[in-house]
Amino acid sequence: MQQANHWWTESVKLARLTGPILIAQLTQMLMSVVDTLMAGRVSATDLAAVSVGGSIWVPSTLIIMGLALALAPIISHFDGSGKHHKISNMVQQGLYAALGAGLLCFAVILCAPLILNAMSVEAEFRQITLDYLFYISFGIPALVLYMVLRNFCEGLSHTVPSLVIGILGLIVNIPVNYIFIYGEFGMPALGGAGCGLATAIVLWVMALGMLIYSVFAKRFKKIRVFGQFHAPNWDDIWYVVRIGFPIATSMFFEVSLFAAAALVIAPLGATVVASHQIALNISSLVYMVPLSLSMAVTLRVGFALGAGNPANAMLSHKLATLYGVTFAAVNGLIMYLAGAWLAGIYTDNQAVIQLAATLMGLAAIFTISDTFQAIAIGTLRGYKDTKVVMFITFLSYWPFGLTLGILLSLTDWIVPAIGAAGMWIGFISGLSVAAVLLTWRLRVVSRRYDAEQAQLAHR
């Protein structure tokens, strides 16, 4: 009975963390949907410019996000061990590190003209894209501040601010987009470029909201995150970079895998690409649950290890995996049985619907592999083990998964070319290899941690 109560208590704590994170993630997705819908109403050129601009902007921000995400396990360890006096300094050192990453983000945007020149796009398309990137670049400092303070709050197992401020951002995003895209209330009609300005404004609203909460919330009164100035400490900054850079790189490998896959199958025609995009969009939506569980388990594992309770850390991993895989299995069954109906929401083209339904049958398997690897990654982040994860994700996604996908999709080397389905088999294989290797890595890390704790106890 005591064991059952322990499982139930930990399940409730996981759920309380996961729910707000999930809603915050969904609001971010919806902001992107709003941008797409509103820019698309102006013209196809504006929509394409927003899409290409986003393809440059989003990867460039991954280094900011990765360094900020490093703070969550660091702070959760301090929280679990009761070392709250160290948190303020580490948040400020994380802010310095993320600001450095922000400069790299600016550098990428400055290189955008070279990227667009290499693509040989038409003049109007090029100008709207550059304007979009120019406006959105004003939001980089806000993104840095928001991500650092969000992970400060979440590192202390307080995820509700992410939920509230995510909803606030979505509410602000809609009217601000409308004003600057279409030129309302005396503002110039910027078209697709207005999405960039709107996003920058929303980022500042969210950053200021998170700042006000972090400074004035009663629960953080003892920590006083900005109550004392801490000068840059290169050892602490390097500590954040050591954990955060591999996180950013792993995220880049995953994002670039799907971007590369779209380019690989592009020569197969619009029907194939559209079907692939529909299946990917639906599976990405489903992935928000295991992703949120992954972020929540990082916090629970970090707290448990800081409190000197590694057994509870592994219990959190097991429960998150159980709930994540159960969710993935149920949704996978829905995708398999109702794939044609789901595809019909996106299009009435029967050829696209039929192929998308076939791909969603494969996506049903894909979501299960993806869940295993996502939660293993989250647990390893809780152990602050990120460098080996970076190598595992690279080898699994690129040399293995993408290569196999290309061979199955476009060549007769293994079987007669099977088009987009081959790419999805590559996805499944790559993610499955990652899941196995990451689970092995977690086993090694957890046993090594237990052995180190046993040695300390005997001294």
Secondary structure, 3 states (H helix, E strand, C coil): CHHHHHHHHHHHHHHHHHHHHHHHHHHHHHHHHHHHHHHHHHCHHHHHHHHHHHHHHHHHHHHHHHHHHHHHHHHHHHHHHCCHHHHHHHHHHHHHHHHHHHHHHHHHHHCHHHHHHHHCCCHHHHHHHHHHHHHHHHHHHHHHHHHHHHHHHHHCCCCHHHHHHHHHHHHHHHHHHHHHHHCCCCCCCCCCHHHHHHHHHHHHHHHHHHHHHHHHCHHHCCCCCCCCCCCCCHHHHHHHHHHHHHHHHHHHHHHHHHHHHHHHHHHHCHHHHHHHHHHHHHHHHHHHHHHHHHHHHHHHHHHHHHCCCHHHHHHHHHHHHHHHHHHHHHHHHHHHHCHHHHHHHHCCCHHHHHHHHHHHHHHHHHHHHHHHHHHHHHHHHHCCCCHHHHHHHHHHHHHHHHHHHHHHHHCCCCCCCCCHHHHHHHHHHHHHHHHHHHHHHHHHHHHHHHHHHHHHHHC
